[in-house]
Amino acid sequence: FGVQASSGGDRWLITLVKYDPSSGDAIATNAASTISDKGNGLYDCEYIMTLSGPYFLEIMHSDIDNRTGIVRSPMQIKNSPFFNLVVLPNVTNADRTTSQIVTLFTCGISSTFLLQTYDAFNNKQWYSFPSLPQSVNKYKDYVSARFVQGENSIKGSIKNYPVCSTNPILNSDILCAPFSMEAYITAAGVYRLTIEVNLQFVSKLEISIQVLPGLPDPKSFVLSGAGFLTSIAGVASTFSLRVLDSFSNQVLMSMSSALVYIAGYVDGGAYSCYRSEKSQCIDPTPTSTTLSISAPRQASILETEAQSSDWILTYNCTRAG
């Protein structure tokens, strides 16, 4: 460091400072390490770094009077051969491999997301693709993504291919920044997103993504339950309402069951009805259906209604014939 070695009359203060390369301003300072030499001119220090990025070493030196023990004012060593250094992220933590934008998306909507990995200290980790050719325009032939659910496999479309560069420190792998993918999926459920590089499965880039059902389809409502299609006049009947999207995925709603009741008394027999549904998403859609009533009663119009805070189902019926 340009300081002559002595017989124990030196004290060193070494500090690692993370900085912003665009402005040069300090971002974080690692704990300083104070080291006294042993008289052989060799100095060792050790750090555990948890933040990746560019650093500079600040090295301060003080002379010590061996007779009096007085420590002179420290001076910064300007010509350190290790003045700048780069701390790389640690080994990728498979549990922190995630998508930056979307971890779940909706059926029938083409969704784009970025894939990014992290190390154990939450540093963004570029993934290394070993033995890939240097030509960037060929990466699309080597990187592929699939959404797997059981035996079903849907290939994702990579929109932005990895922007890669040779690792100047390791000098053996090619480091690729995050890349984005697009997928169009119609079946709801949990999928495994798998990444292949050179047709080889990359286990530490595997993550789970939940695909939600799409918007309710006005033509895909399933009504079921005892006493609904055959109802007894004046007796409340319980049924379940199942709402589907346009891809036949069940749509989650706040109401799973409701009461069907009959207003007044009606004669037994078959009734011609118009069913109308209304919710926050669906406008009223009259649908013709038939309802059978047992136990004769004196009335000609039948109304049944199932209602919740966000869902209204109404039947307006007249006796057939």
C-alpha positions as CSV (number, residue, x, y, z in Angstrom):
1,F,0.0,0.0,0.0
2,G,3.0,2.3,-0.3
3,V,3.7,2.1,3.5
4,Q,6.8,0.4,4.7
5,A,6.2,-2.6,6.9
6,S,7.3,-2.2,10.5
7,S,7.6,-4.3,13.6
8,G,4.1,-3.8,15.0
9,G,4.0,0.0,14.8
10,D,1.0,0.3,12.4
11,R,-2.7,0.2,12.7
12,W,-5.1,-0.2,9.8
13,L,-8.7,0.7,9.5
14,I,-10.4,-0.9,6.5
15,T,-14.0,-0.1,5.5
16,L,-16.1,-1.4,2.6
17,V,-18.4,1.2,1.2
18,K,-21.2,0.4,-1.3
19,Y,-21.7,3.2,-3.7
20,D,-24.0,4.3,-6.6
21,P,-21.9,4.0,-9.7
22,S,-23.9,6.8,-11.5
23,S,-23.3,9.4,-8.8
24,G,-20.5,8.0,-6.7
25,D,-22.5,8.5,-3.5
26,A,-22.2,6.1,-0.7
27,I,-25.2,3.8,-0.1
28,A,-24.2,1.5,2.7
29,T,-21.0,1.1,4.8
30,N,-19.9,-2.3,6.0
31,A,-18.6,-2.6,9.5
32,A,-15.0,-1.4,9.7
33,S,-12.3,-3.9,10.6
34,T,-9.3,-2.8,12.6
35,I,-6.1,-4.8,12.0
36,S,-2.6,-4.5,13.5
37,D,0.2,-6.1,11.6
38,K,2.5,-8.8,13.0
39,G,5.7,-7.3,11.7
40,N,5.9,-9.3,8.5
41,G,4.1,-6.8,6.3
42,L,1.1,-9.1,5.8
43,Y,-2.4,-7.9,6.7
44,D,-5.6,-10.1,6.7
45,C,-9.2,-9.1,7.1
46,E,-12.4,-10.9,6.6
47,Y,-16.0,-9.8,5.9
48,I,-19.4,-11.3,5.5
49,M,-21.1,-9.3,2.8
50,T,-24.9,-9.5,2.5
51,L,-25.5,-6.7,-0.1
52,S,-24.3,-7.2,-3.7
53,G,-23.1,-4.4,-5.8
54,P,-20.0,-2.1,-6.4
55,Y,-17.9,-1.2,-3.4
56,F,-14.7,0.8,-2.8
57,L,-12.2,0.0,0.0
58,E,-11.4,2.8,2.3
59,I,-8.0,2.1,3.9
60,M,-6.7,4.2,6.7
61,H,-3.2,3.9,8.2
62,S,-1.9,5.2,11.5
63,D,1.7,5.0,12.9
64,I,2.0,3.8,16.5
65,D,4.9,5.0,18.7
66,N,6.2,1.7,20.2
67,R,7.7,3.5,23.2
68,T,4.8,5.7,24.2
69,G,1.9,3.8,22.5
70,I,0.6,7.1,21.0
71,V,-1.4,6.5,17.8
72,R,-0.9,9.2,15.2
73,S,-3.8,10.6,13.2
74,P,-5.0,8.1,10.5
75,M,-4.2,8.9,6.9
76,Q,-6.1,7.4,3.9
77,I,-4.1,5.2,1.5
78,K,-4.9,6.5,-2.0
79,N,-3.0,3.9,-4.1
80,S,-4.6,0.7,-2.9
81,P,-4.5,-1.9,-5.6
82,F,-8.0,-3.1,-4.4
83,F,-9.6,0.3,-4.3
84,N,-12.7,-0.8,-6.3
85,L,-14.4,-4.2,-6.2
86,V,-17.7,-5.8,-7.0
87,V,-19.6,-8.1,-4.6
88,L,-21.6,-10.6,-6.6
89,P,-24.9,-12.2,-5.4
90,N,-24.6,-15.5,-3.6
91,V,-25.8,-18.8,-4.9
92,T,-29.5,-18.6,-6.0
93,N,-32.0,-19.5,-3.3
94,A,-34.6,-21.7,-5.0
95,D,-37.2,-20.5,-2.4
96,R,-36.8,-16.9,-3.6
97,T,-37.2,-17.6,-7.3
98,T,-40.2,-15.6,-8.2
99,S,-42.0,-13.6,-10.9
100,Q,-41.6,-9.9,-10.3
101,I,-45.0,-8.8,-11.8
102,V,-47.5,-11.6,-11.6
103,T,-47.8,-14.7,-9.5
104,L,-51.4,-15.4,-10.5
105,F,-53.4,-14.3,-13.5
106,T,-56.8,-14.9,-15.1
107,C,-57.9,-17.4,-17.7
108,G,-58.3,-16.0,-21.2
109,I,-56.1,-13.0,-20.6
110,S,-52.6,-13.0,-22.0
111,S,-50.4,-12.2,-19.1
112,T,-46.8,-11.0,-19.1
113,F,-44.3,-11.4,-16.2
114,L,-40.6,-11.2,-15.6
115,L,-38.7,-14.1,-14.1
116,Q,-36.0,-13.1,-11.5
117,T,-34.1,-15.1,-9.0
118,Y,-32.7,-14.0,-5.6
119,D,-30.0,-15.1,-3.3
120,A,-30.4,-15.9,0.4
121,F,-29.8,-12.2,1.2
122,N,-32.5,-11.0,-1.2
123,N,-30.0,-9.7,-3.8
124,K,-31.3,-10.1,-7.3
125,Q,-29.4,-12.9,-8.9
126,W,-28.6,-13.1,-12.6
127,Y,-28.9,-16.7,-13.7
128,S,-25.9,-18.2,-15.4
129,F,-26.4,-20.1,-18.6
130,P,-23.3,-22.1,-19.1
131,S,-22.0,-23.1,-22.6
132,L,-24.4,-21.0,-24.5
133,P,-23.2,-19.4,-27.8
134,Q,-22.1,-15.7,-27.6
135,S,-24.6,-14.6,-30.3
136,V,-27.6,-13.0,-28.4
137,N,-30.0,-13.5,-31.3
138,K,-29.7,-17.3,-30.9
139,Y,-30.9,-17.4,-27.3
140,K,-34.5,-17.9,-28.4
141,D,-33.5,-21.3,-29.6
142,Y,-32.1,-22.3,-26.3
143,V,-34.4,-20.9,-23.6
144,S,-38.0,-22.2,-23.3
145,A,-40.7,-22.0,-20.7
146,R,-43.7,-24.3,-20.0
147,F,-46.7,-24.3,-17.7
148,V,-47.3,-27.8,-16.5
149,Q,-50.5,-29.1,-14.8
150,G,-50.5,-32.9,-14.5
151,E,-50.1,-34.2,-18.0
152,N,-51.0,-30.9,-19.6
153,S,-48.2,-28.7,-20.9
154,I,-48.6,-25.2,-22.3
155,K,-45.6,-23.5,-23.9
156,G,-45.1,-19.9,-22.9
157,S,-44.0,-17.4,-25.4
158,I,-40.8,-15.5,-24.4
159,K,-41.3,-11.9,-25.4
160,N,-38.0,-10.3,-24.3
161,Y,-35.1,-12.7,-24.5
162,P,-32.2,-12.6,-22.0
163,V,-29.8,-9.8,-22.4
164,C,-26.6,-11.6,-21.7
165,S,-22.9,-10.7,-21.1
166,T,-19.8,-12.6,-20.2
167,N,-19.1,-12.6,-16.5
168,P,-15.8,-10.6,-16.2
169,I,-15.0,-12.1,-12.8
170,L,-15.8,-15.8,-13.2
171,N,-14.9,-15.6,-16.9
172,S,-16.6,-18.9,-17.5
173,D,-20.3,-18.4,-17.7
174,I,-22.6,-16.1,-19.5
175,L,-24.8,-14.0,-17.2
176,C,-28.3,-13.2,-18.4
177,A,-30.6,-10.5,-17.0
178,P,-34.3,-11.2,-16.3
179,F,-36.5,-12.1,-19.3
180,S,-40.2,-11.8,-19.8
181,M,-42.7,-14.4,-20.9
182,E,-46.3,-14.4,-22.1
183,A,-48.8,-17.2,-21.7
184,Y,-52.5,-17.7,-22.7
185,I,-54.1,-20.3,-20.5
186,T,-57.8,-21.3,-20.4
187,A,-57.9,-23.9,-17.6
188,A,-57.8,-22.6,-14.1
189,G,-55.5,-24.2,-11.4
190,V,-52.0,-24.3,-10.1
191,Y,-49.3,-24.7,-12.7
192,R,-45.6,-25.5,-12.4
193,L,-43.6,-23.0,-14.5
194,T,-40.6,-24.9,-15.8
195,I,-37.6,-23.4,-17.6
196,E,-35.4,-25.3,-20.0
197,V,-32.0,-24.3,-21.2
198,N,-30.4,-26.2,-24.1
199,L,-33.3,-28.7,-23.6
200,Q,-32.2,-29.3,-20.0
201,F,-34.6,-28.7,-17.2
202,V,-33.4,-26.0,-14.7
203,S,-34.7,-27.2,-11.3
204,K,-33.9,-24.0,-9.4
205,L,-35.9,-21.9,-11.7
206,E,-39.1,-23.8,-11.2
207,I,-42.0,-21.9,-9.5
208,S,-45.7,-22.4,-9.0
209,I,-48.2,-20.0,-10.6
210,Q,-51.9,-19.9,-9.8
211,V,-54.3,-19.3,-12.8
212,L,-57.6,-17.9,-11.7
213,P,-61.0,-18.4,-13.5
214,G,-62.1,-15.7,-15.9
215,L,-65.1,-13.4,-15.7
216,P,-68.5,-15.2,-15.2
217,D,-70.2,-16.3,-18.4
218,P,-73.9,-15.5,-18.5
219,K,-74.6,-18.8,-20.3
220,S,-72.8,-21.0,-17.8
221,F,-74.7,-21.0,-14.6
222,V,-75.3,-24.4,-12.9
223,L,-78.1,-24.7,-10.4
224,S,-78.3,-27.8,-8.3
225,G,-79.9,-29.0,-5.1
226,A,-82.8,-31.0,-3.7
227,G,-86.2,-29.6,-4.3
228,F,-85.2,-27.0,-7.0
229,L,-86.5,-28.5,-10.2
230,T,-89.4,-30.2,-8.3
231,S,-90.6,-27.8,-5.6
232,I,-93.4,-28.0,-3.1
233,A,-95.7,-25.0,-2.9
234,G,-95.2,-22.9,0.2
235,V,-92.0,-24.8,1.3
236,A,-88.6,-23.2,1.1
237,S,-86.1,-25.2,-0.9
238,T,-82.3,-25.0,-0.7
239,F,-80.0,-25.2,-3.8
240,S,-76.5,-24.4,-4.7
241,L,-75.4,-22.0,-7.4
242,R,-72.3,-22.7,-9.4
243,V,-71.0,-20.0,-11.8
244,L,-68.7,-20.8,-14.6
245,D,-66.5,-18.7,-16.9
246,S,-66.4,-19.1,-20.6
247,F,-63.8,-21.8,-20.3
248,S,-66.0,-23.9,-17.9
249,N,-63.9,-23.0,-14.9
250,Q,-65.8,-22.6,-11.7
251,V,-65.9,-18.9,-10.6
252,L,-65.6,-18.3,-6.9
253,M,-68.5,-16.2,-5.6
254,S,-69.4,-15.1,-2.1
255,M,-72.7,-17.1,-2.2
256,S,-72.6,-20.9,-2.4
257,S,-76.3,-21.6,-1.6
258,A,-79.6,-19.7,-1.3
259,L,-83.2,-20.2,-0.5
260,V,-85.9,-20.7,-3.2
261,Y,-89.3,-19.7,-2.0
262,I,-92.7,-19.5,-3.5
263,A,-94.9,-16.4,-3.2
264,G,-98.5,-17.4,-2.6
265,Y,-100.2,-20.7,-3.5
266,V,-100.3,-22.3,-6.9
267,D,-101.9,-25.3,-8.6
268,G,-99.8,-28.4,-9.1
269,G,-98.4,-29.1,-12.5
270,A,-95.8,-27.7,-15.0
271,Y,-95.0,-24.0,-15.2
272,S,-93.3,-22.1,-17.9
273,C,-90.7,-19.7,-16.3
274,Y,-88.3,-17.0,-17.3
275,R,-85.1,-17.1,-15.3
276,S,-83.2,-13.8,-14.8
277,E,-79.7,-13.4,-13.2
278,K,-78.1,-10.2,-12.2
279,S,-74.8,-9.4,-10.5
280,Q,-72.1,-6.8,-10.5
281,C,-70.7,-8.4,-13.6
282,I,-73.7,-9.8,-15.5
283,D,-76.7,-7.9,-16.8
284,P,-80.2,-9.5,-16.5
285,T,-80.4,-12.3,-19.0
286,P,-83.9,-13.9,-19.3
287,T,-83.8,-17.7,-19.9
288,S,-86.7,-19.9,-20.6
289,T,-87.1,-23.0,-18.4
290,T,-89.7,-25.3,-16.9
291,L,-90.5,-25.8,-13.2
292,S,-92.7,-28.6,-11.8
293,I,-94.8,-27.9,-8.8
294,S,-96.5,-30.5,-6.6
295,A,-99.4,-30.1,-4.1
296,P,-102.1,-28.1,-5.8
297,R,-102.6,-24.5,-4.6
298,Q,-104.8,-21.6,-5.7
299,A,-102.6,-19.2,-7.7
300,S,-101.5,-18.6,-11.3
301,I,-98.1,-16.8,-10.9
302,L,-95.1,-18.3,-9.2
303,E,-92.0,-16.3,-8.2
304,T,-88.8,-17.8,-6.8
305,E,-85.8,-15.7,-5.8
306,A,-82.3,-16.4,-4.6
307,Q,-80.5,-13.3,-3.3
308,S,-77.2,-12.3,-1.8
309,S,-75.3,-9.0,-1.5
310,D,-73.9,-9.4,-5.0
311,W,-76.2,-11.8,-6.7
312,I,-80.0,-11.9,-7.5
313,L,-81.7,-14.8,-9.3
314,T,-85.4,-14.4,-10.1
315,Y,-88.0,-16.7,-11.7
316,N,-91.2,-15.3,-13.2
317,C,-93.4,-18.3,-14.0
318,T,-97.0,-19.0,-15.3
319,R,-98.7,-22.3,-15.4
320,A,-98.2,-24.1,-18.8
321,G,-101.3,-24.3,-20.9
